Amino acid sequence: LIMHGSAAPRDRREGAYAREFLKLAVAAVIVDSFTLRGIKSTVRDQSQVSSTDMLIDAVNAMRAVAERPEIDASRIGLIGFSKGGSVAAKAALQRYKKFVGPNPHDFSLLIAMYPWMVSCLLSAVKSGP
């Protein structure tokens, strides 16, 4: 699965990656978290769609793709760019699993390309003296 950033899916990035994956005989699905919500971009207002909303979209896409007989559900990965990279990072963190509900599969591969990590609380444990 391929998750876009704040500027929405773009052919020159997400489309290009999808085409390259297909050349390698790797199925590719671009997850679009904006169009059905009527959003063109969140560059100026990140609150329009949260990265947690986008994570839910990615997990729902994974569930749909996993149902396809030609797909090995144990080998579904996610690559995300910028805000989509934050989605990939959140997918790896236990604290965000509560937002997606029960899921028989986890992503087998997560790639976060230049993620915006401000929204990803990694640890609330105090370190040092």
N, C-alpha and C positions, 0 to 999 in steps of 0.2 A: 504494500500500500504506500502511496505517496501523499504526504500532507503538505499543503501549501502554507505560505506565510501570510503576513498581514495584507499583502497586496493582491490576494486571491490567486487562484491557479493561473499560471502563465505558460503558454506553449514553449517559450524559450528556456524555461527551467523544468517545471513538472512534466510538461509534454516531452521535452528532450530526454529526461531521465526515463520516462515510460518507454520511449522508442528504443533507448539503449538496453533496457531490461529485456524487451521483447526480442532484440537481436541475440540475446544470451539465452533465449528460451525460458525466460522468467516472466510469469504473468505480472501484469502491472495494472493497478487501479488507482486513479487519482481521486482522493476524497475531497469533495468540495463542501466546506462548511459554511459558505456564504450565500450562494445563489438561492437556495430554498428559503433562506431567511431574508432575502431581499437586500443583501449587503454587497457592496462592490469592493470595499476596502476597510480595514480597521487601522490603517497607518496613523491617522490623526486621532482616532478614538478607539483604543483597545477594548473598552468595555462593551462594545457592540456584540462581540462574541468572545467569550473567555476561552482560554486554552483548555480548561476543563470541559467546556461544551464541545470543543473540537476533539478532545480525547474520547468523549462519548460517541461522537460521530465515527471516529476511527475504529472503535471497538465494535460498533454496529456494522460498519463496513466489513470488518474481519469476520463477524458472525455470518454475514450474507455470503461472502466469498468462500468461507469454510464449508458451506452447504453444497457448493458446486462439486460434482463428481470428479472433474478433472484436476481439482486442487487438493494437495496434501495439506490438510488443516493443521498439521503439526509443523509446517514449514512456512508460515505466513509472517512476514516481517513488515516493519514500518520505517520509512525514512521521512524525515520532516525537515523543513527549511525555515530558519528564523522562528517565528511563532509556532510553526509546525514542528520545529526542532524541540521546542518546549513541550509539545504534545508527546513526542517520542520519549523525552526525559521523564515526563510524568507517568507514562506507561510503565516505566521501570520501577516506580516508587510505590510501595505498599499502601501508603496513606491515600493514594488516589483511586485505588481499586474499589473503594466503597461507592464511588460515584457511578461506576459502570455496571454494578450488580453482578450476580453470579455469571461466570463465564467459564465454559469448559476448556478454553484454550487461552494461553498467554501468547504474546508475540514471540516468535523464535529468534528474531533479530530486531534490534532497535538502533537506528542511526540518527543522531541529532546533529544536524548541520547548522552551525552558528546559532544555537538556541538563545532565546531571550529568557534568561533564568530568573528574572526578578519575581515572577509569579510562582516559582517552584521553591517552596520552603523545604529545604533539604534536611535540616535538623534544628530542633528547638532546644537541644541540650547544650548547656553552658560548658564551654571548654576553658581550661586554664584555671588559675587560682581565683 
